[in-house]
Amino acid sequence: MAGFILLLFCTLIWWPCVTLSVTVDSLNATGSIRDGDTMVSAGAIFELGFFSPGSSTKRYLGIWYTNSKTSVPWVANRETPLNDSSGVLHVTNQGVLVLVDGDGNSVWSSNASHLPLSLVGRPVVQLLDSGNLVVIDSGNFIWQSFDYPCDTFIAGMKIGKDFRTGLDRYLSSWTNPNDPSPGMFTYRFELSGFPEVIVRDNSTIRFRSGPYNGVRLSGMLEMKENPIYTYDFVFNEQDLYLTFTARNSSTLLRGVLSSEDGSIIPFTWIDPNRGWIQNLPLYIDNCDRYALCGANGICDNNRSPVCSCLSGFSPNNPKEWDAVPGSGGCRRNTQLNCSDDGYITVSNVKVPETKHSWFNYSINLQECKDMCSSDCGCTAYANLDITNGGSGCLLWFTDLNDMRYITDSGHDIYVKVAASELAENKSTRRIAKANNRTRIIVMTSALSAGVLIAVLTVVLCLRWKKKLKGLLAHQPDNFPDYQSSKEDLELPLFDLKAIVSATDNFSFKNILGEGGFGCVYKGVLKDGQEIAVKRLSSSSKQGINEFTNEVKHIAKVQHRNLVRLLGCCIQADEKMLIYEYLPNKSLDFFIFDQTQSISFGEKETTANTKKVVGTYGYMSPEYAIDGLYSIKSDVFSFGVLVLEIVSEKRNRGFFHPDHHHNLLGHAWRLFCDGNSMELVADTIKQACNPSESVVGRVLPMKNPGCFGWGNTLSPHNMTNTSDMFGLSSGRCCTHKRATLMHLNTSVALYEFPSAVSISSNGLFSIHNLHA
C-alpha cells in the first residue's frame, strides 16, 4: 500500500512534465488540440496539427496529407507563426476557432474580420476527407477553411468570389519552402470587364487565363475533356468561381502555385508505392507570358519569331521590333474614321484582355457587330460563348492586348480596321483565291491518272499489311537483333504484345511521367523484370527518323550515371523505347523538390526522368528550330542541366522581374555583369566554398576562339577548358546580348570545378553537391 501511495505521489509531481499525443476526429467547445495532438479525417486522408516547414523552427497549425506529411495544402497562422510548441487550438461557443500561445494570447482566429457574433447551439469542428476543415452547427457550415485557400487548389475547392458576402477566394504562393507566409504570386479572378484569372507577381501581371468561352477559360489549354477530372465554371449574380472534381474518388489531385515562377504545378496520387506524380506545369510556353507581343500583336508558338502584328497594324518602333519582336507593340496603319470601317476575322485565338470590355449573354453575333459598328470607340467584337454555333457578345474599346493562336477550341474575333486595310486584305485574299483556282485545275487534270495509281496503291498496301500482320503473329518471344543493314539499331526488339501486357494496356495508373514526346509507363515483363516504357505520342513532332536517330545514339552510350536502354519496339504504329526501371523517382524531383537533399554520389542511382532527348528547354536552338544535330547539341543540353542543378530553377517557365529572358539568358546577364554567384541556389551556397561551386556560364559559340578551340568540338576536348576558367567576363561579353537570342547560334554552358568531373574519355559525373 505504501508503495502504491509513493507511486501515486511521484506521478502527481511529474504529471505537468508529461506530454501525451492525442488523435481526435472532432472538436467541441469543451476540448482543445495542443502541439503534438492531431485531428484526422474519417477516411484518414487528411490530418490537422502543428508542424514546422522545411528547416524552419517556427510552429504552424496546418492540414497535410496523411500519406505525405510534407504536402501541406492549408495553414491557419501562415502570417503569425508560433515561436515554440505551446500553441493550443479551441473553438468558442460562438463557433470561432482560436489559436493561442503559451501566454493565452490570440495568435490566429477564424473570425478574422471581427464580425459581431451570437451564440450557436453546439459548434463542432471536423476535418472532412476533402481536406476542408469545417465548423458545423446543427448540420450547417458556419465556417470552412476552403473559403480561405493558401497556395494549393484541391478538388472541391472554389476559386472566385461570393457576391453576396464579398468573400474573395484566391491562391497565394508561399514565400519559400521554409516560410508559408504569402509570397509574391497570386492566382485570382479579376472583375474589371468580363472576369479572368490573373496571375500576378506582386503587382506585375505574369499570366492571364482569358474569359470562359463555354468550353474552358480561353487561354487555359489544360481545361479540356480528360479521364482524370472534370471542372465547372459558374458566373451569375450570386457567385463567380472555378472548381474541379476527380473522376475517381480514390485519386488525389492538387495544384500548387509555385513560389518560383507563379505557375500551377499539378500533382496526382494514385499508387502509394509511387507517391506524388508531378505533371507538366500549367501555362509555361512562351506565348503564355503576359502581353509578350505588346498591344495589337499576336503570339504564335509555331512561328519564329513568335510575335507578329495583327493584319492592318505595324510595329510602333520597327528597329526595336526587329531587335526584339514584340517590343513596343503595334499601331494601326490607317486610323478609323467611324463611317466605312470594316472587320478582319482572326480565328482560333485566345481573345484579348477583357479588363475594359463589355459583355452581354443574350444578344447574337450580328447584333454584337451592329453595336460595335455604331460605337466609334469599339475596336473588336466576338461571341461570348463558342458552343452550339456561338452566342452572346463581347466588345473591346482599347488596344487588343495579350492575344495568341490556339489550335483547339479557340475563339474567332472580329477586329475593326479602316476600309483601305479591308480592301487590301480582300485583294490579298483574291490573289490567293486565284492561285487556289489554278491549283484546282492542275489537280483535276491529274486526278484521272491518279485514281488508277491510288487504286493500285491501296491493293498493294492491303497485301503488304496482311503480310505484315502474319509476320507479327508469328514473331518469336525472344528479342531478335537488327544486324543486316545500315539502319541497324544494334538493340533487342521487344514484341508489342509483351509491352501491352507488361503495362496493363498502357494503364493510366502505370504512368511514371510525361513530356513533349508522350508518356513513360512502368511495366513488368513475364519474367518479373521491371521496365520503363517511353511511348512516343501520336501528336509528337518526333517522326520515325528522329526516333531512329535517338535509338542509335542512346544505344552507343553506356555509363553508370545513365539509365540503361534495354531495347525498342517499332511495330504497327507504335514507336517505343524500353529502359531499365529505377525506383528512386526522377532527377526533376531531386533537383526541384525543396524538401529533398541534392546528392549525386558515385554509387547512387538516378531515376528515369521526363527531361529526356527531345524535351523543349533542353534541345539546342539549331536542333529545335532547324533540325541541325551535332555533338554540340549534347553539350548544350548538359549545360542547361548544370544550370538547373546549380540554381534549382527550371530553364523553361523561368521568370525574372527585371527582364524577359529564360534561365540561360539570365545566367548570361549575370556572367557579363560579373555576378555569376547570384545564380547559385542558397542551399548550395551554404554547403560549399564559392570558389569551388559550379557556376554555369553562357558563352556564344559563334566565336569558338573564345574557348581556344577550332571549328570542331569534341567531347574528348572538353577537358581542355582551363583557358575558359580564366576568362574575364569582359572578354566574352564583347558580343552583344542579342547574340544569345540568335536561334542559329549554338550555345554551350561550362565550368567544371570539383563538383563536375570530366574523364579523359569525355564522360562526366556530378558529385559533392548537397542541399
C-alpha positions in Angstrom: 0.0 0.0 0.0 2.8 2.4 0.9 4.4 1.6 -2.4 1.2 2.4 -4.3 0.9 5.8 -2.4 4.5 6.6 -3.2 4.0 5.8 -6.9 0.8 8.0 -7.0 2.7 10.8 -5.3 5.5 10.7 -7.8 3.1 10.6 -10.7 1.3 13.7 -9.5 4.6 15.5 -9.1 5.8 14.7 -12.7 2.4 14.9 -14.4 2.9 18.5 -15.6 6.0 17.4 -17.5 4.3 14.5 -19.3 3.1 15.2 -22.9 0.6 12.8 -24.4 -0.2 12.8 -28.1 -3.9 12.6 -28.8 -5.6 11.9 -32.1 -9.3 13.0 -32.4 -11.9 13.0 -35.2 -13.8 16.1 -34.0 -13.5 19.0 -31.5 -16.2 20.8 -29.5 -16.3 23.9 -27.2 -15.0 21.8 -24.2 -12.0 20.3 -26.0 -8.7 21.6 -27.5 -5.8 20.5 -29.7 -2.3 21.0 -28.4 1.0 20.8 -30.2 1.5 17.1 -30.6 -2.2 16.3 -30.9 -3.8 15.8 -34.3 -7.3 15.6 -35.9 -7.7 13.0 -38.7 -10.4 12.9 -41.3 -12.9 9.9 -41.3 -11.1 8.2 -44.2 -7.6 9.0 -42.8 -6.8 11.1 -45.9 -6.0 14.4 -44.2 -4.6 15.3 -40.8 -4.7 18.6 -38.8 -2.0 19.5 -36.3 1.1 21.6 -35.7 4.2 21.4 -37.9 7.5 23.2 -38.8 8.0 23.5 -42.6 11.4 22.7 -44.1 14.3 23.8 -42.0 12.2 26.4 -40.0 11.8 26.1 -36.2 8.6 28.1 -36.2 5.3 26.3 -35.4 2.2 26.4 -37.6 -1.2 24.9 -37.4 -1.9 23.3 -40.8 -3.5 20.4 -42.7 -1.4 17.8 -44.5 -2.0 14.6 -46.4 -1.5 11.6 -44.1 0.4 9.8 -46.8 2.7 12.8 -47.4 3.3 15.0 -44.4 5.4 17.5 -46.3 2.4 18.2 -48.6 0.5 20.9 -46.7 -2.4 22.5 -48.6 -3.6 24.8 -45.8 -2.0 26.8 -43.0 -4.0 28.7 -40.4 -1.5 31.1 -38.9 0.7 31.4 -42.0 1.5 35.1 -41.2 1.8 34.7 -37.4 3.9 31.7 -36.5 4.4 30.4 -33.0 8.0 30.5 -31.6 7.6 27.3 -29.6 5.3 24.3 -29.1 2.9 26.0 -26.6 0.1 26.5 -29.2 -3.4 25.4 -28.4 -6.5 25.4 -30.7 -10.0 25.5 -29.3 -13.5 26.6 -30.5 -15.7 29.1 -28.7 -19.4 28.9 -28.0 -19.8 31.3 -31.0 -18.3 28.7 -33.3 -15.0 30.6 -33.7 -11.7 28.8 -34.0 -9.0 30.4 -31.8 -5.3 29.6 -31.7 -3.4 30.9 -28.6 0.2 30.8 -27.5 1.5 29.7 -24.1 0.6 33.0 -22.5 -3.0 32.8 -23.7 -2.6 35.5 -26.4 -4.6 35.0 -29.6 -2.3 34.2 -32.5 -5.0 33.4 -35.1 -8.8 33.4 -35.3 -11.3 32.2 -37.9 -13.2 35.5 -37.2 -10.5 37.5 -39.0 -13.0 40.3 -39.9 -14.1 40.6 -36.3 -17.8 40.5 -37.2 -20.5 40.6 -34.5 -21.1 37.1 -33.2 -24.0 35.3 -31.5 -24.2 32.1 -29.6 -24.7 28.9 -31.6 -26.1 25.6 -30.4 -23.3 23.1 -30.2 -20.4 24.0 -32.5 -18.4 21.0 -33.7 -15.1 21.2 -35.6 -14.4 18.4 -38.2 -11.8 17.7 -40.8 -13.5 16.2 -43.9 -12.0 13.8 -46.4 -12.0 16.6 -48.9 -9.4 18.4 -46.8 -11.9 21.0 -45.8 -11.8 22.0 -42.1 -15.3 23.0 -41.1 -17.2 24.3 -38.0 -20.7 22.8 -38.0 -23.8 23.8 -36.0 -26.9 21.7 -36.4 -25.7 20.3 -39.7 -24.9 23.7 -41.2 -21.4 25.0 -42.0 -20.8 28.3 -40.2 -17.1 28.4 -41.3 -14.8 26.4 -43.6 -11.1 26.5 -44.5 -12.0 26.2 -48.2 -13.1 29.8 -48.1 -9.5 30.8 -47.2 -7.1 29.0 -49.6 -3.4 29.2 -49.3 -1.2 28.0 -52.2 -3.0 24.8 -53.1 -6.0 24.2 -55.2 -7.6 20.8 -54.3 -10.7 19.0 -55.6 -14.0 20.6 -54.3 -12.4 23.9 -53.5 -13.7 27.1 -55.2 -11.6 29.9 -56.6 -13.6 33.0 -57.1 -16.0 35.5 -55.4 -19.2 35.3 -53.4 -21.1 38.5 -54.4 -23.5 38.1 -51.5 -20.9 38.2 -48.8 -17.9 39.8 -50.7 -15.8 36.8 -49.9 -12.9 36.5 -52.3 -11.2 33.1 -52.6 -7.8 33.1 -54.3 -4.4 31.3 -54.1 -1.2 33.0 -52.8 2.1 31.3 -53.0 4.4 30.5 -50.1 7.3 32.9 -49.6 9.6 29.9 -49.8 9.6 26.2 -48.7 10.5 27.2 -45.2 8.0 30.1 -44.9 4.3 29.6 -45.7 3.5 33.3 -45.4 2.0 34.9 -48.6 4.7 35.2 -51.3 5.0 37.2 -54.5 2.4 35.3 -56.6 -1.4 35.3 -56.5 -3.9 33.3 -58.7 -7.1 35.3 -58.6 -10.2 36.3 -60.6 -10.2 40.0 -61.5 -13.6 41.5 -62.2 -13.0 44.6 -64.5 -14.9 43.8 -67.6 -15.6 40.0 -68.1 -13.8 38.0 -65.3 -10.5 36.3 -65.9 -7.9 34.6 -63.8 -4.8 36.7 -63.4 -1.5 35.5 -62.0 0.4 38.4 -60.5 4.0 38.7 -59.3 3.3 41.4 -56.7 1.6 44.0 -58.9 3.0 42.7 -62.2 0.8 40.5 -64.4 2.5 37.3 -65.4 -0.4 35.3 -66.9 -4.0 35.8 -68.0 -6.4 32.9 -68.4 -8.8 34.6 -70.9 -12.6 34.6 -70.4 -14.7 31.5 -70.2 -15.9 30.6 -73.7 -18.3 27.8 -72.9 -15.5 25.2 -73.3 -12.8 26.5 -71.0 -11.1 29.6 -69.8 -10.0 30.8 -73.3 -6.2 30.6 -72.7 -6.0 27.6 -70.4 -5.4 24.7 -72.8 -5.3 22.2 -69.9 -9.0 22.7 -69.3 -10.3 20.2 -71.7 -12.1 16.8 -71.5 -9.8 14.3 -69.8 -10.1 11.0 -67.9 -8.7 12.4 -64.6 -11.0 15.3 -63.6 -14.0 17.4 -64.5 -14.2 21.2 -63.9 -17.0 23.7 -63.5 -17.2 27.4 -64.1 -20.1 29.4 -62.5 -20.8 33.1 -63.1 -24.1 34.6 -62.1 -25.5 37.3 -59.8 -24.5 35.4 -56.7 -21.3 33.6 -57.5 -18.2 33.5 -59.6 -16.0 30.5 -59.2 -13.9 27.8 -60.8 -13.8 24.3 -59.3 -12.8 20.8 -60.2 -13.7 17.2 -59.2 -11.7 14.0 -59.6 -13.5 11.4 -61.7 -12.2 8.6 -59.4 -12.7 9.4 -55.7 -9.6 7.4 -54.8 -7.4 9.6 -56.9 -5.9 12.6 -55.1 -5.3 15.8 -57.1 -3.8 19.1 -56.1 -2.4 22.1 -57.9 0.3 24.1 -56.2 1.0 27.8 -57.0 4.8 27.9 -57.4 6.7 30.3 -55.3 9.4 30.5 -58.0 7.6 31.4 -61.2 3.8 31.6 -60.4 2.9 28.5 -62.5 0.4 26.0 -61.2 2.1 22.6 -60.8 -0.4 19.7 -60.8 0.3 16.6 -58.8 -1.6 13.2 -58.9 -1.5 10.4 -56.3 -2.8 7.0 -57.4 -0.3 4.4 -56.1 1.3 4.7 -52.6 4.4 3.0 -54.0 5.0 5.8 -56.5 4.0 8.8 -54.4 3.0 12.1 -56.0 3.3 12.2 -59.8 4.3 15.7 -60.9 2.8 16.6 -64.2 3.9 19.4 -66.5 3.3 22.9 -65.1 0.4 24.8 -66.5 0.9 27.9 -68.7 4.6 27.5 -69.3 5.1 28.1 -73.0 6.4 31.3 -74.5 3.1 32.6 -75.6 1.6 32.2 -72.1 3.8 35.1 -70.9 1.5 38.1 -70.5 1.5 40.7 -73.4 4.7 39.2 -74.9 3.9 40.7 -78.3 2.6 44.0 -77.0 -0.6 45.9 -77.9 -2.3 44.7 -81.1 0.3 42.0 -81.5 -0.3 38.2 -81.6 1.8 35.3 -80.5 2.2 32.0 -82.4 4.4 29.3 -81.0 4.6 27.6 -84.4 6.4 30.6 -85.9 9.8 32.1 -85.4 9.9 34.7 -84.2 6.6 34.1 -82.3 5.4 37.7 -82.4 3.7 39.4 -85.3 1.3 42.4 -85.7 -2.4 41.8 -86.5 -3.5 42.5 -90.1 -3.8 46.2 -90.6 -1.2 47.0 -87.9 2.6 47.6 -88.0 5.3 47.8 -85.3 5.3 51.1 -83.3 9.1 51.1 -83.4 10.4 48.9 -86.3 14.0 49.0 -85.2 13.1 47.9 -81.7 10.7 45.3 -83.0 13.4 43.9 -85.3 15.8 43.6 -82.4 13.3 42.0 -80.0 10.0 41.1 -81.8 7.0 42.2 -79.7 8.8 45.3 -78.2 6.7 48.4 -78.3 3.6 46.7 -79.7 1.8 47.6 -82.9 -0.2 50.6 -84.2 -2.8 50.9 -86.9 -1.6 51.5 -90.4 -4.7 53.7 -91.1 -6.8 55.3 -88.4 -10.5 54.5 -88.2 -13.0 57.1 -89.5 -16.2 55.7 -87.9 -18.1 55.7 -91.2 -17.0 52.9 -93.6 -14.7 50.8 -91.3 -14.9 47.1 -91.6 -13.7 43.9 -89.8 -11.0 41.3 -90.3 -11.5 37.9 -88.8 -8.8 36.4 -86.7 -9.6 32.8 -86.0 -8.6 30.3 -83.3 -7.2 32.7 -80.7 -7.1 33.4 -77.0 -9.1 36.6 -77.1 -7.5 39.9 -75.9 -7.5 41.1 -72.3 -11.1 41.8 -71.1 -10.2 44.4 -68.5 -12.1 47.2 -70.3 -14.6 45.0 -72.2 -18.4 45.0 -72.3 -20.4 41.8 -72.4 -24.0 40.5 -72.8 -25.2 36.9 -72.8 -28.5 37.4 -74.6 -27.7 39.1 -78.0 -26.4 37.3 -81.1 -23.3 37.9 -83.2 -25.0 40.1 -85.8 -26.4 42.3 -83.0 -23.0 42.4 -81.4 -21.4 43.6 -84.7 -24.0 46.3 -85.1 -23.3 47.6 -81.6 -19.6 47.7 -82.3 -20.1 49.5 -85.7 -22.3 52.1 -84.0 -19.7 52.9 -81.4 -16.6 54.7 -82.8 -14.6 53.6 -79.8 -15.2 49.9 -80.3 -12.1 48.1 -81.6 -13.3 44.5 -81.9 -16.2 42.1 -81.1 -16.7 38.3 -80.6 -19.1 35.7 -79.4 -19.0 35.3 -75.6 -19.8 31.5 -75.9 -18.4 29.5 -78.8 -20.5 26.4 -78.3 -23.6 25.5 -80.3 -22.8 27.9 -83.1 -21.9 30.8 -80.8 -23.9 33.2 -78.6 -23.6 36.3 -76.5 -21.5 39.4 -77.2 -18.1 40.6 -76.0 -16.9 44.1 -77.1 -13.4 45.8 -76.7 -12.8 49.5 -76.6 -9.0 49.7 -76.2 -5.9 48.3 -77.8 -6.0 44.5 -78.1 -3.6 43.1 -75.6 -2.2 39.6 -74.9 -3.5 37.6 -77.9 -2.2 34.2 -79.0 -3.2 31.5 -81.5 -4.8 28.3 -80.1 -5.3 25.2 -82.1 -8.0 23.6 -80.0 -11.3 25.3 -79.2 -10.1 28.8 -79.9 -12.2 31.9 -80.3 -12.9 33.9 -83.5 -12.5 37.6 -83.0 -13.5 40.4 -85.5 -11.0 43.3 -85.4 -12.2 46.7 -86.7 -9.9 48.2 -89.4 -10.1 51.1 -91.9 -11.8 50.4 -95.2 -8.4 50.7 -97.1 -7.0 48.0 -94.9 -10.0 45.9 -95.6 -9.7 46.4 -99.4 -6.0 45.4 -99.2 -6.9 42.3 -97.3 -9.6 41.4 -99.8 -7.1 41.9 -102.7 -4.6 39.6 -101.0 -7.3 37.0 -100.5 -8.4 37.4 -104.1 -4.9 36.7 -105.3 -4.7 33.7 -103.1 -8.1 32.5 -104.3 -7.0 32.8 -107.9 -3.9 30.8 -107.1 -6.0 28.2 -105.5 -8.2 28.0 -108.6 -5.2 27.4 -110.7 -4.1 24.6 -108.4 -7.5 23.1 -108.5 -7.4 22.9 -112.3 -4.0 21.3 -112.3 -5.1 18.9 -109.6 -8.3 18.0 -111.5 -6.2 17.3 -114.7 -4.0 14.9 -112.7 -6.9 13.3 -110.8 -7.9 10.9 -113.5 -4.5 9.4 -113.8 -4.1 9.5 -110.1 -7.2 7.4 -109.4 -5.7 4.4 -111.2 -2.5 4.8 -109.3 -4.4 5.2 -106.0 -6.4 2.0 -106.6 -3.3 0.0 -107.3 -1.6 1.5 -104.2 -4.5 0.6 -102.0 -4.4 -3.0 -103.3 -0.6 -3.3 -102.7 -0.9 -1.7 -99.2 -3.6 -4.2 -98.2 -1.5 -7.1 -99.3 1.5 -5.6 -97.5 -0.5 -5.1 -94.3 -1.8 -8.7 -94.5 1.7 -10.0 -94.9 3.0 -7.8 -92.0 0.2 -9.0 -89.8 1.2 -12.5 -90.5 4.8 -11.8 -89.7 3.8 -10.1 -86.4 1.5 -13.0 -85.4 4.5 -15.4 -85.8 7.1 -13.2 -84.2 9.1 -15.1 -81.6 9.0 -14.1 -77.9 12.8 -13.7 -77.8 14.5 -10.4 -78.8 15.8 -10.6 -82.4 18.5 -8.1 -83.3 18.8 -5.8 -86.3 22.2 -6.6 -87.9 21.8 -6.7 -91.6 21.7 -3.1 -92.8 22.9 0.5 -92.3 19.8 1.1 -90.4 20.9 -1.5 -87.8 19.7 -0.3 -84.4 22.0 -2.7 -82.6 19.3 -3.2 -80.0 16.9 -6.0 -79.0 13.4 -5.7 -80.4 10.5 -6.1 -78.0 7.2 -7.6 -79.1 4.3 -5.2 -78.9 2.1 -7.8 -77.3 4.6 -8.2 -74.5 4.8 -4.5 -73.9 1.0 -4.1 -73.9 0.7 -6.9 -71.3 3.6 -5.5 -69.2 2.0 -2.1 -68.9 -1.6 -3.4 -68.4 -2.5 -1.9 -71.8 -0.7 1.4 -71.0 -2.9 1.9 -67.9 -3.1 5.4 -66.5 -2.0 4.1 -63.1 1.3 3.0 -64.6 2.3 6.4 -65.9 5.7 7.5 -64.4 5.8 10.9 -66.1 5.2 12.7 -69.3 6.9 15.3 -71.6 6.7 16.6 -75.1 7.3 13.1 -76.6 4.4 11.4 -74.7 4.3 9.3 -71.6 6.6 7.0 -69.8 5.0 3.8 -68.3 6.1 1.3 -65.7 5.8 -2.3 -66.8 6.6 -5.8 -65.6 7.6 -8.4 -68.1 6.6 -12.1 -67.8 9.9 -13.0 -66.2 9.3 -10.3 -63.5 11.8 -7.7 -64.8 10.6 -4.2 -64.2 10.9 -1.8 -67.2 10.1 1.8 -68.1 8.5 2.3 -71.5 8.8 5.6 -73.3 5.9 5.7 -75.7 6.0 8.3 -78.5 2.8 10.2 -78.6 0.8 10.3 -81.9 0.8 14.1 -81.5 4.6 14.3 -81.0 6.6 16.1 -83.6 9.2 13.4 -83.5 9.0 11.2 -86.6 10.5 7.8 -87.4 13.8 9.4 -88.5 14.2 11.3 -85.2 13.2 8.2 -83.3 15.7 6.0 -85.1 18.4 8.7 -84.6 17.7 8.7 -80.9 17.8 4.9 -80.6 21.2 4.9 -82.5 22.7 7.5 -80.2 21.5 6.1 -76.9 22.4 2.5 -77.9 26.0 3.5 -78.2 26.2 5.2 -74.8 26.8 3.0 -71.7 27.6 4.9 -68.5 26.9 4.2 -64.8 25.1 7.6 -64.5 22.7 6.9 -67.3 19.6 4.8 -67.4 20.3 1.7 -69.4 18.3 1.2 -72.7 17.2 -2.4 -72.9 15.6 -2.3 -76.4 12.9 -0.8 -78.5 9.6 -1.6 -80.2 8.7 -0.4 -83.7 5.6 -2.3 -84.6 2.3 -1.3 -86.1 2.0 2.5 -85.5 3.9 2.3 -82.2 7.4 3.7 -81.5 8.7 2.9 -78.0 12.0 2.8 -76.1 12.4 0.2 -73.3 14.6 1.3 -70.4 15.5 -0.3 -67.1 13.2 0.8 -64.3 14.8 2.7 -61.5 12.6 3.2 -58.4 14.0 6.4 -57.0 11.8 8.9 -58.8 13.0 11.4 -61.3 16.0 13.7 -61.4 13.5 16.6 -61.7 12.2 15.6 -58.3 15.6 15.7 -56.6 16.6 19.0 -58.2 13.4 21.0 -57.7 11.7 19.4 -54.7 13.0 21.7 -51.9 12.2 19.0 -49.3 14.8 16.7 -50.8 18.6 16.8 -50.5 20.6 17.1 -53.7 23.1 14.4 -53.7 24.8 12.7 -56.6 27.2 10.2 -55.1 29.2 7.9 -57.3 27.3 4.8 -56.1 23.8 6.4 -56.1 21.3 5.7 -58.8 19.2 8.2 -60.7 15.7 7.6 -61.9 14.1 7.8 -65.3 13.2 11.4 -65.9 10.7 13.3 -68.1 13.5 15.6 -69.2 14.9 13.4 -72.0 16.1 13.9 -75.5 13.5 16.0 -77.4 12.2 17.9 -74.4 11.8 21.7 -75.0 14.1 23.8 -72.9 17.0 21.2 -73.2 17.3 21.0 -77.0 19.9 23.3 -78.6 18.3 26.1 -80.7 19.8 24.9 -84.0 18.4 21.4 -83.4 15.0 22.6 -82.2 14.4 25.1 -85.0 16.4 23.8 -88.0 16.9 20.1 -87.1 20.7 20.5 -87.2 22.1 17.9 -84.8 25.8 17.7 -83.7 27.9 16.8 -80.7 27.4 20.4 -79.6 23.7 19.7 -79.1 24.5 17.3 -76.3 26.9 19.8 -74.8 24.1 22.4 -74.8 21.7 20.0 -73.1 24.3 19.2 -70.5 24.9 22.9 -69.8 21.2 23.5 -69.3 21.1 20.6 -66.8 24.2 22.0 -64.9 22.5 25.4 -64.7 19.3 23.9 -63.4 21.2 21.9 -60.8 23.2 24.9 -59.6 20.2 27.3 -59.5 17.5 24.9 -58.5 15.3 26.6 -61.2 13.9 25.3 -64.4 15.0 26.8 -67.7 11.5 26.5 -69.2 9.0 28.8 -67.5 11.7 30.9 -65.8 10.6 34.4 -64.9 12.6 37.4 -63.6 11.1 40.8 -62.7 13.9 42.7 -64.4 13.9 41.1 -67.8 12.1 38.6 -70.1 15.0 36.1 -70.6 14.9 32.4 -69.7 17.3 30.9 -67.3 20.1 30.8 -69.9 19.6 34.5 -70.7 19.6 35.3 -67.0 22.8 33.4 -66.5 24.4 35.3 -69.4 23.5 38.6 -67.9 24.9 37.7 -64.5 28.1 36.4 -66.1 28.6 39.6 -68.1 28.0 41.7 -65.0 30.5 39.6 -63.0 27.7 38.4 -60.7 27.7 34.7 -61.6 27.4 33.6 -57.9 23.9 35.1 -57.7 22.7 32.2 -59.9 23.7 29.6 -57.3 20.9 28.4 -55.0 21.1 29.3 -51.3 21.1 25.7 -50.3 24.2 25.0 -52.4 25.9 28.3 -51.3 25.5 27.2 -47.6 27.2 23.8 -48.3 30.2 24.7 -50.4 33.0 27.2 -50.9 32.1 29.8 -53.6 35.4 29.2 -55.3 34.6 25.5 -55.7 30.9 25.7 -56.7 29.6 25.1 -60.2 28.7 28.3 -61.9 27.2 27.9 -65.4 28.5 30.4 -67.9 26.6 31.1 -71.1 29.1 31.7 -73.8 28.2 32.1 -77.5 29.8 29.6 -79.7 29.6 31.9 -82.7 33.3 32.7 -81.9 34.9 29.4 -81.0 38.1 31.3 -80.4 36.7 32.3 -77.1 37.4 28.8 -76.0 40.7 28.2 -77.7 39.1 25.6 -79.9 38.9 25.3 -83.6 35.8 24.8 -85.8 35.1 21.4 -84.2 34.1 20.5 -80.7 34.8 17.0 -79.5 33.7 15.6 -76.1 37.3 14.4 -75.8 38.4 18.0 -75.9 36.1 19.0 -73.0 39.0 18.6 -70.7 40.7 21.5 -72.4 38.7 24.1 -70.6 41.4 25.7 -68.5 41.5 28.8 -70.7 37.9 29.3 -70.2 38.1 29.3 -66.4 40.5 32.2 -66.5 38.4 34.3 -68.8 37.2 37.6 -67.6 33.5 38.4 -68.2 34.5 41.3 -70.5 36.4 39.2 -73.0 33.5 37.0 -74.0 30.8 39.7 -73.4 32.1 41.9 -76.2 29.4 40.1 -78.2 26.1 41.9 -77.8 23.5 40.0 -75.8 21.2 39.9 -78.8 23.6 37.1 -80.0 22.1 34.9 -77.3 18.7 35.2 -79.0 20.0 34.1 -82.4 18.4 30.8 -83.0 21.0 29.6 -85.4 23.8 30.1 -82.9 25.0 27.1 -80.8 25.2 27.9 -77.1 27.2 26.0 -74.6 27.4 26.3 -70.8 30.5 25.2 -68.9 32.6 25.4 -65.8 33.6 22.1 -64.3 35.4 22.5 -61.0 35.3 20.0 -58.2 31.6 19.3 -58.5 31.7 18.1 -62.1 34.3 15.7 -63.2 35.4 15.2 -66.9 37.3 12.0 -67.5 39.9 11.6 -70.2 37.4 9.8 -72.4 34.9 12.6 -72.3 32.5 11.1 -69.8 31.3 13.2 -67.0 29.9 12.7 -63.5 28.4 15.1 -60.9 29.2 14.8 -57.3 29.7 16.6 -54.0 26.5 18.6 -54.3 24.5 18.6 -51.1 21.4 20.7 -50.3 
